[in-house]
C-alpha cells in the first residue's frame, strides 16, 4: 500500500541551527573553547617535559627506582633519594586534612544551617580573611606563636596521654611534622569551608523539610539528608584543600625543621618536597644536583595527579550511590 510522502516543515523562527549549519559566530566560539582546553593540556605537558629534561641526568645515573626509594640525600657525595621528602609531604598533608576537614565542615554547617544570622556574616568574613593571608605570614605566626605553644604545652600533654603510640613519642621540640600539619590545616581551612558552604546551599529545601516532617531533629535532618546529598561536593572541596597542602612551600619550610629523616613521631623534624626545592635550588651546582631537584618536582606533580585521579573515582562512586548514607 503506497504511503503519502510528508513534506518537510520549515524550521521555526528562532530555533537553534543544527550542528552542520551553525552560524560562523557559534563555530568561532566553539573553536575558541576547544583552543582554551587545548592550551591547558599543552601547558601541563610542557611543564612535565621540561622537568623531565632537566631531571634526565640524575634519573639516568641514579635509576628511577633507586631515586624514588632512596633515603640518603647527600649532594656532596652525589647521593640523592626522594623517599624522605615524599614521606614528609604525605605526613604533613594527612595531618592537615585530619585537622581541617571536620572543622571546615562544621563551620560550613554553622554558616549554612545552624548558626544565627547575626554571626554568619562576621564568621564568613573571618574565613575569607584567612584565605587572603600570605603564606610567609603564616610561617612567622607558626615560628613565634605555634611552635612555642606546641613545645611547651601541646606536645608534652600529647606525649603524656598518648605516649604509648609511636606518633606521639620523642622530645617535644615544637618544630616538626605536627607544627607543619597544623599550619597547613589553618591555611586550607578557608578553601574547604568556602566550597562546602556553596555545596550545602545546593541541597534542595524540600529534602530537608521532608526529613523534619517525618519527625527528625535538626541534627538528624542534616545527618540523613544534607550530608549524604553533599558528599560528592565535600570530597571535591577536600581535594582542593589537599592540593594546596601538597604544594605549600614557605610556611612549611619555616616550621617543619628541615631534617631529611623518616621518623614515626609527629614531634620529630622532617622535610617536604616543596621545602627542599625552595631551600636548595638556588645553590644547586651541576647537572646531577639540579636534575635531582627537578626530579622532586616531577614526583610532586605525579603525587598530585594520582590524588586527583583517586578523588575523581571517589566522587564518581558517591554520585552513583556506591557509598550509602549511614542509617
C-alpha positions as CSV (number, residue, x, y, z in Angstrom):
1,X,0.0,0.0,0.0
2,X,1.6,3.3,-1.1
3,X,2.3,5.8,1.6
4,X,2.0,9.5,1.2
5,X,5.2,11.5,1.4
6,X,5.1,14.1,4.2
7,X,6.7,17.3,3.2
8,X,9.4,18.7,5.4
9,X,8.4,21.6,7.6
10,X,10.5,24.7,7.6
11,X,12.4,25.4,10.8
12,X,10.6,27.5,13.3
13,X,11.7,31.1,13.8
14,X,14.3,31.4,16.5
15,X,15.1,27.7,16.5
16,X,18.7,26.8,17.0
17,X,20.6,25.8,13.9
18,X,21.8,22.2,13.6
19,X,25.5,21.4,14.2
20,X,26.1,21.2,10.5
21,X,24.5,24.6,9.8
22,X,25.8,26.5,12.8
23,X,26.5,30.1,12.1
24,X,30.0,31.5,12.0
25,X,29.8,33.1,15.4
26,X,28.9,29.7,17.0
27,X,31.7,27.9,15.2
28,X,34.2,30.5,16.2
29,X,33.1,30.4,19.9
30,X,33.3,26.6,19.9
31,X,36.8,26.7,18.3
32,X,37.9,29.2,21.0
33,X,36.6,26.9,23.8
34,X,38.5,23.9,22.2
35,X,41.6,26.1,21.9
36,X,41.4,27.1,25.6
37,X,41.1,23.5,26.7
38,X,44.0,22.5,24.5
39,X,46.2,25.3,25.9
40,X,45.7,23.9,29.4
41,X,46.8,20.5,28.3
42,X,49.7,22.0,26.4
43,X,51.0,24.0,29.4
44,X,50.8,20.9,31.7
45,X,52.6,18.8,29.1
46,X,55.3,21.4,28.6
47,X,55.9,21.6,32.4
48,X,56.3,17.8,32.6
49,X,58.6,17.7,29.5
50,X,60.8,20.5,30.9
51,X,61.1,18.9,34.3
52,X,61.8,15.5,32.7
53,X,64.5,17.1,30.5
54,X,66.2,18.8,33.5
55,X,65.9,15.6,35.6
56,X,67.2,13.2,33.0
57,X,70.9,13.3,34.1
58,X,70.0,12.4,37.7
59,X,67.4,9.8,36.9
60,X,69.6,8.3,34.2
61,X,72.6,7.9,36.6
62,X,70.8,7.0,39.8
63,X,67.9,5.0,38.3
64,X,64.3,5.9,38.8
65,X,63.5,3.1,41.3
66,X,66.6,3.8,43.4
67,X,65.8,7.5,43.3
68,X,62.3,7.0,44.4
69,X,63.1,4.6,47.2
70,X,66.4,6.1,48.4
71,X,66.6,7.8,51.8
72,X,70.0,9.3,51.5
73,X,70.3,13.0,50.4
74,X,73.9,14.0,50.2
75,X,74.8,16.5,47.4
76,X,78.5,16.4,48.2
77,X,78.6,12.6,47.7
78,X,76.2,12.7,44.7
79,X,73.7,10.5,46.5
80,X,70.0,11.5,46.1
81,X,66.9,9.8,47.3
82,X,63.4,11.2,47.3
83,X,61.6,8.9,49.7
84,X,62.3,11.1,52.8
85,X,60.7,14.1,51.2
86,X,57.7,12.2,49.8
87,X,57.1,10.9,53.3
88,X,57.3,14.4,54.9
89,X,54.9,15.8,52.3
90,X,52.3,13.0,52.7
91,X,52.5,13.1,56.6
92,X,52.1,16.8,56.9
93,X,49.2,16.8,54.3
94,X,47.5,13.9,56.1
95,X,47.7,15.8,59.4
96,X,46.4,18.9,57.8
97,X,43.4,17.1,56.3
98,X,42.6,15.3,59.5
99,X,42.5,18.6,61.4
100,X,41.0,20.9,58.8
101,X,38.2,18.7,57.4
102,X,36.0,18.3,60.4
103,X,36.4,21.9,61.4
104,X,35.7,23.1,57.9
105,X,32.5,21.0,57.5
106,X,31.4,22.2,61.0
107,X,31.9,25.8,60.0
108,X,30.1,25.3,56.8
109,X,27.1,23.7,58.6
110,X,27.1,26.5,61.1
111,X,27.1,29.2,58.4
112,X,24.5,27.5,56.2
113,X,22.3,25.6,58.5
114,X,22.6,26.2,62.3
115,X,24.2,29.5,63.0
116,X,22.3,32.6,63.9
117,X,22.1,35.2,61.1
118,X,23.8,37.8,63.2
119,X,27.0,35.7,63.4
120,X,27.1,34.3,59.8
121,X,28.4,37.5,58.2
122,X,31.3,38.1,60.6
123,X,32.3,34.4,60.7
124,X,32.2,34.2,56.9
125,X,34.3,37.4,56.7
126,X,36.9,35.9,59.1
127,X,37.1,32.8,56.9
128,X,37.7,34.9,53.8
129,X,40.4,36.8,55.6
130,X,42.2,33.7,56.4
131,X,42.3,32.8,52.8
132,X,43.9,36.1,51.9
133,X,46.8,36.0,54.3
134,X,50.2,35.3,52.6
135,X,51.9,32.0,53.5
136,X,55.0,33.8,54.9
137,X,52.8,35.5,57.5
138,X,51.5,32.0,58.5
139,X,55.1,30.9,58.7
140,X,56.1,33.8,61.0
141,X,53.0,33.1,63.2
142,X,54.0,29.5,63.3
143,X,57.5,30.3,64.5
144,X,56.6,32.9,67.1
145,X,53.3,31.5,68.4
146,X,52.5,28.0,67.3
147,X,55.9,26.4,67.8
148,X,56.3,27.6,71.4
149,X,52.7,26.6,72.2
150,X,53.3,23.1,70.8
151,X,56.7,22.8,72.5
152,X,55.6,23.9,76.0
153,X,52.1,22.7,76.3
154,X,50.5,20.6,73.5
155,X,53.3,18.1,72.7
156,X,54.1,17.4,76.4
157,X,50.4,16.8,77.0
158,X,50.0,14.5,74.0
159,X,53.2,12.6,75.0
160,X,51.8,12.1,78.5
161,X,48.4,11.0,77.4
162,X,49.2,9.1,74.1
163,X,52.9,8.4,74.6
164,X,52.4,4.6,74.1
165,X,51.7,5.4,70.4
166,X,54.8,5.9,68.1
167,X,53.1,9.1,66.7
168,X,53.5,10.9,70.0
169,X,56.9,9.8,71.2
170,X,60.1,11.7,71.4
171,X,61.2,15.1,72.8
172,X,58.8,18.0,72.3
173,X,60.8,20.5,70.3
174,X,58.0,22.3,68.6
175,X,59.4,22.2,65.1
176,X,58.3,19.1,63.1
177,X,55.6,17.3,61.3
178,X,52.9,18.4,63.8
179,X,53.7,22.1,63.5
180,X,53.7,21.9,59.7
181,X,50.4,19.9,59.7
182,X,48.7,22.5,62.0
183,X,49.9,25.4,59.8
184,X,48.6,23.7,56.7
185,X,45.3,22.9,58.4
186,X,44.8,26.6,59.1
187,X,45.8,27.5,55.5
188,X,43.5,25.0,53.8
189,X,40.5,25.5,56.2
190,X,39.1,28.5,54.2
191,X,39.3,26.7,50.9
192,X,37.4,23.6,52.2
193,X,34.9,25.6,54.2
194,X,34.1,28.1,51.4
195,X,33.5,25.3,48.8
196,X,31.5,23.2,51.3
197,X,29.2,26.2,52.1
198,X,28.4,26.6,48.4
199,X,27.8,22.8,48.1
200,X,25.4,22.9,51.1
201,X,23.4,25.7,49.6
202,X,22.6,23.4,46.7
203,X,20.7,20.9,48.9
204,X,17.0,21.1,47.9
205,X,14.9,22.7,50.6
206,X,12.1,20.1,50.2
207,X,14.6,17.3,51.1
208,X,15.3,19.0,54.4
209,X,11.7,19.8,55.1
210,X,10.7,16.2,54.3
211,X,13.1,14.9,57.0
212,X,11.8,17.4,59.5
213,X,8.2,16.4,58.6
214,X,9.0,12.8,59.4
215,X,10.0,13.7,62.9
216,X,13.7,14.1,62.5
217,X,15.5,16.7,64.7
218,X,17.6,19.4,63.2
219,X,20.8,17.4,63.5
220,X,19.2,14.2,62.2
221,X,17.9,16.0,59.1
222,X,21.5,17.3,58.5
223,X,23.0,13.8,59.1
224,X,20.4,11.9,57.0
225,X,19.5,14.4,54.2
226,X,22.1,17.2,53.9
227,X,25.4,15.4,54.4
228,X,24.6,12.4,52.1
229,X,23.4,14.7,49.4
230,X,26.6,16.8,49.7
231,X,29.2,14.1,49.9
232,X,30.5,14.5,46.4
233,X,30.9,18.2,46.8
234,X,32.6,17.9,50.2
235,X,35.0,15.3,48.6
236,X,35.8,17.9,45.9
237,X,36.4,20.6,48.5
238,X,38.7,18.3,50.3
239,X,40.6,17.6,47.1
240,X,41.1,21.4,46.6
241,X,42.4,21.7,50.1
242,X,44.7,18.8,49.7
243,X,46.1,20.2,46.5
244,X,47.1,23.4,48.4
245,X,48.6,21.4,51.3
246,X,50.8,19.3,49.0
247,X,52.2,22.3,47.2
248,X,52.6,24.7,50.1
249,X,56.2,25.8,50.5
250,X,57.2,28.8,52.6
251,X,55.1,28.3,55.7
252,X,56.0,24.6,55.9
253,X,59.7,25.3,55.3
254,X,59.7,27.7,58.3
255,X,58.3,25.2,60.8
256,X,58.9,21.6,59.7
257,X,62.5,21.6,60.9
258,X,64.2,20.7,57.5
259,X,65.7,17.4,58.6
260,X,65.8,14.7,55.9
261,X,64.9,11.7,58.0
262,X,62.0,9.4,58.2
263,X,60.6,9.2,61.7
264,X,57.2,7.9,63.0
265,X,56.8,10.6,65.6
266,X,54.9,13.7,64.7
267,X,57.1,15.6,67.2
268,X,60.2,14.9,65.0
269,X,61.5,17.4,62.4
270,X,61.2,16.4,58.8
271,X,61.3,17.7,55.3
272,X,58.8,18.1,52.4
273,X,59.2,18.1,48.6
274,X,58.4,21.9,48.1
275,X,60.6,22.8,51.1
276,X,63.8,21.1,49.8
277,X,63.3,22.5,46.3
278,X,62.9,26.0,47.7
279,X,65.9,25.7,50.1
280,X,68.4,24.1,47.7
281,X,67.6,25.0,44.1
282,X,69.3,28.4,44.3
283,X,72.6,26.8,45.4
284,X,72.4,23.7,43.2
285,X,75.5,23.2,41.1
286,X,76.0,20.7,38.3
287,X,73.5,18.8,36.2
288,X,73.2,15.9,38.7
289,X,72.2,18.1,41.7
290,X,69.8,20.3,39.6
291,X,68.4,17.2,38.0
292,X,67.7,15.6,41.4
293,X,65.7,18.7,42.5
294,X,63.8,18.7,39.2
295,X,63.0,15.1,39.8
296,X,61.4,16.1,43.1
297,X,59.2,18.4,41.1
298,X,58.2,15.5,38.9
299,X,57.4,13.4,41.9
300,X,55.3,16.1,43.4
301,X,53.5,16.5,40.1
302,X,52.9,12.8,40.0
303,X,51.5,12.7,43.5
304,X,49.1,15.5,42.7
305,X,47.9,13.7,39.6
306,X,47.4,10.4,41.4
307,X,45.5,12.0,44.2
308,X,43.3,13.9,41.7
309,X,42.5,10.6,40.0
310,X,41.7,8.9,43.3
311,X,39.4,11.8,44.2
312,X,37.6,11.6,40.9
313,X,37.0,7.9,41.5
314,X,35.7,8.6,45.0
315,X,33.4,11.4,43.7
316,X,32.0,9.1,41.0
317,X,31.4,6.4,43.5
318,X,29.5,8.7,45.7
319,X,27.4,10.2,43.0
320,X,26.5,6.8,41.6
321,X,25.3,5.6,45.0
322,X,28.1,3.2,45.8
323,X,28.6,4.9,49.1
324,X,25.4,4.5,51.0
325,X,24.3,7.1,53.7
326,X,24.6,5.8,57.3
327,X,21.3,4.6,58.8
